């Protein structure tokens, strides 16, 4: 089984891409969701976080993310849970051992060096101008320009992520080539070709 990392910057569309992989019967491990669970609902990890940051780090039984206003503070928090995150993923992989590959969906894949635990990595690329446009044209998102620019400013550069990736899914309006579905199909074919499995029935079931 191949371990495939999937990442993308804020509103790049990588959530939707992960859903499309799941629709192809590819198991997807949502590391972002697991991180949220660990820091907000896991008594074991909450205890470790409070020991490091103090009890006041939580407000109304949820972690006060406003305190984490620098990358340094965020990294200190992630240092506490990262090893357990990988262990959780490995346990989950065992339960999905019949799949030719699994997707490890994580917004901080490269930022935290988690890409090094993967065999291959995919980045979903949507240029900043298109992400800005989408958010500004959708008032239901409820994001101020200041907050949006702060988030983008603190991201890893999207082109740097592309360089670090084995595959890049292009997701923007003036893309002249293939649709996202076609790009995923081609990537999946490439990944499956790297998977040595004599069971062609299993192989073909992932080519839908």
N, C-alpha and C positions, 0 to 999 in steps of 0.2 A: 504493500500500500504506500502510495506517495503522499507526503504531507505538503499541502499547497497553501501558502499564505495568500490572503486577499485583503487589500487595503485600498484606501482612497482618502482624499482630503474632504473637508466639510462640504456636504451637499454635492459630492461628486457623483452620487448615484450608486455607490458600492453596496448599499443595502439592497437595492433592487437587483443588482447583479447577483448577490448571494442567493436571493429568492429564485432567480432563474436557474442557478446551479442546482438548488434544492428540487426544482421542478424536473430536473433531469435525473432525479434519484441519487444525487451526490450528497452525502452527509455534510452538513455545515455546522461547525462549532462556532457559536457566537461569543467570542472572547469579550467583546464590549459588554454584552449582557451579563456574562459571568463576573466580570470586574465590578459592575454595579451591584450585583448580588453580594459579592464578598465584602464590599466596603459598607453596605447598608443593612444587610440582613444576616450575615454569618457571625454568630457570637464569637467564634474563635478568632476571626480576623478583626472584628470590632475591638476585641480585647487587646490585640497586638497594636492596633492603630491608636487606641487610647493610651496605651503604655508609652508610645513614642511621642504623640502630639499632646496628650492631656485629654481629660474628659470633656472639656468644653469644645472639642472639635466636632461634637455632634449637637444638633439642634432639632428638637421635635422628633427624636429617634432616627434622624437621617444625618449623614455627614454634611457639614457646612462647606460646600464647594467654593463659596466666596473667599474662604481663607486661602485657597490654593490659587493665588493670583500670579504665580511665577512658575516657570518650567521646573525650577529647582525644587519647589515644594511638591509639585505634582510627581516628580521623579522619586522624591523621598517616600511619598505614599505608595507608589507602584513598587518600590523596592521591597516593601513589606509583604506584598501579595504575589509577586511575579512567579516565584518558584512554585507556589501552590497552583497558580493558574496553569502552568505547563503540566504539572502532575494531573490536574483535572482533565486537561486535553488528552493526555496519554491514556488515562483510564477510559475516557469516552471513545478513543480510537479503537481500543480492544473490543468494545461492544459493536463496532462497525467494521470489523476486520475483513469482511467479505467485499467491501467496496474497493475499487481499484485506486481511488484517491479520496481524500477528505479535504474540505476547505476549512482553514483556520481564519475566520473573519475578525480582523482587528484593525482599528483606526490608528493604532500606535505601533504597528508591526515593525517599521524601520526605526522609529524613534527609540524604541526599547531594545533593539537588536534581536527581536523575536524572529526575524526573517532567517537568522542563522540556524534556527531549530527546524526550519522547513527544507524540503527538497527543492522546491521551486516557488516563485512568488509572482502574484498578479497585482497590478495597480490599475485602478479605474481613474482615468484622466478626464477631468472637465476643467478647462481653463478658468482662471479667476474671473474673467469678465463675464462668462456665461453663468457662473455660480452667483455672482453679484446680481446679475440681471434677473435670474430666477427668483431669488429671495426678495428682491425689491418689488417684483411684480406679483408676489403672493403675500398680501398683507396678513393672511391667516397665520403665517409663520410667526409674526409678532416680534420681529427682530429690528432693533435700531441699527442705523448705519455705523454708529460708533462700536457697538458690540460686534457686528459683522467684521469690520475692519480689524478689530483687536484679535478676533479668532484667526483671520487669514494671516495677519502679521506674525502670529505665534506658531503657525503651521510649518512643517518641513516643506521646503520648496517642492512643488508638484513635479517639476522636471527632474529634480534629484531623485524623487521616488521612482520615476519612470526609468532612470538610468540603472537603478538598483534592482529593477524587476526583470523577470524572465519574459513576462508577457504584459502588454499594456492594452487595456480596453478603452477605446476612445468614445467618449460620451458627450458630444456637443452638436449643436444645431447645424453647423455648416460642414460637418464631417461628410466627405464625398464618397467614402468607401462604404463598408458594410454596416448593417444595423448591429445593435448590441447582441441580439440573438444569434446572428451569423458569426460574430466575433467569438462568442462563448462556444458555439458549436465547433469552430475551428480550433480553439484552445483545447477543448475537451478531447477532440480527435488527437491532438498532439500529445496530451497527457496520457491518453489511453495507449498510444503507441509506445510509450515508455514503460508501460505496465506489462510485465511478463506474466501472462496468465493463459494456460492452455484451455481454459474453459470458455469457449467462444460464445456459449449461450449467455454467460454472465457478462462477457465483454460487450456483446451486441445489445444487451438490455440497457446499457448506459449510453447508447448512441442514438436514442430517440430524439 
